[in-house]
Amino acid sequence: MSGTRTIPILYPQVAEQLRALIEVMDALYPEDLVMNGYHGFLFRNRSGYFLSAHNINRAIERISIAYNAEEMDQAELEDREPNLLPHFSVHNLRHTFCTRLCEKTNDIKFIQQVMGHADFSTTMDIYTHITQESMKEKAEVIKDDLVLM
């Protein structure tokens, strides 16, 4: 994986919120952290240091546990089966994002750049799993086109 990624921000509100967060982070933590020549890290832990995947995964786990406990209680009150979140990690979120990106565009170079893959085969080999629903939709389009011939 190459280190630098250019990620297009599609919504001006998101860019605005990120700019505001940068101002807050600069005020809270004036010391710029540097890792392998990279700096300007936006997301940090409470102490102002790097957020690791482990830290994020622990936060996801805490949120999932709290949600599942509340959902189990609510499902019991409503006499239904609970709709529980499965275990997942920050890497699952990255994988899901790339899969959805592959479903929306065929521009592999764009996807490669957004994902930060140094080699385009990584994008093709790992992240081109499409969902069953998407496969059905694509099959219907092909079927409809074949009927019109």
N, C-alpha and C positions, 0 to 999 in steps of 0.2 A: 504494500500500500504506500503510495507516495504521501508525503506529509501535508502539502498545501492543497486546500480545496477551495474552489469558488462556488458558493452555494447561492443561487439566485433567490432573492426574497420576493415572493410574489405579491405580498400584501403590504402596502405602505404602513399600516398600523403596526405590523411586526417590526419593520425597520425602525419605526419611531420608538417602540418599546425597547428594542435592543440598544438604540442610542442613549436612551434614558438610563438603562442598566449600566452601560459603559461609564456614564458620568458618576453614577453611584459607586461603582467599583473603583474608579479612579480616586474618588474622595475617600472611600474606606481604606483602600490599599494602594497608596501612592507608589509603593515599590513594584516595579514591573517584573513579574516572574519570567525567567527565560529557561527553556528546555530545548536542547539540541538546536539552538539558534532561533527558535520560535518564541515569540512574545505576544503580549496583548490578549492573554487568556481571559475570557469573559466569565466563565462559570468556575467558581472557587468554593472551597469548603468554608466553614464558619471562621476558620483562622486565617483565611486569605490564601491558602495554598491550593495546589492543583487538586481538582476533583478527579479521582480515579474511577475506573469502571466499577471497581469493588464498592466504592461509596455510593454510586448511583444505583447499583444492584441492591444494596441494602435498603436504600430509600424505596425502591420499587417494591421490595419484599414487605416492608412495613406498611405501605399503602395497600398492597394486595391483601395482606392479612386483615387489616382494619376493614376494608371493603367487604371481604368474604364473611367476616364475623357479623357485620351489619346486615348483609344480604341473607345470611342464614336465619337471623332473628326475624327479618321482614318476611321471608318465605314461610317461616313457621306460623307467623301471625296470619298470613294470607292463605295458609293451607295449600302450598304449592312447592314444587321442587326449586331449590335455590339455583340461581344462575351465577356460578362461581368463576372467578378469574383463575386461569391456569398459572402455573409457575412460568415466568418469563424473565429475560434479562435485557440489558441495554442492547446487546448484540441482536437479540430478536427484533427489537425496534428498528435497528439499522437494516436488517435483512428485509423486514416487512416494508419499510420505506422504499428500498430499492426494487422489490418485487412490484409494488404499486407503480413506481416510476416506469418500469419495463412494460407494464400493462397500458400505460398512457402514451408512451412514445416509442418509436422504433429507432430513435437517434442514439445509437450505442455510444458514440463519442461524447455526447452530452451526458449520458448516464455515467460513463467512465469518469468524466471530469468531476461531476457532482459527488460521486462516491470516493474519488481520490485514488482510483486504481492506477498503478503505474502501467499495467499491461491490460489491454483490452480483453484478452482471453479470460482474465479473472472475472470481469463483468459478465461475460457470456457463460462461463462454466458454472459460476456459483449463484448468480442472482437472476436467472431467467426462468425461475419456476413460476408458472402462472396458475392461478386458482382454477378449480373445477368450474366454477361459475363463469369465469372469463373464457375458458375453453368452450363451454357450451354456447356462449354468446358469439364467439368467433365461428363456431361450427354452423350456427344458424345463419350468419351472414353469408358464409360460403354456400350453404344449402340454398338460400334464397337466390343467390347469384346464379347457381347452376340451373335452377328451375327456369330462370328468365332466358337462358341460352336456347 
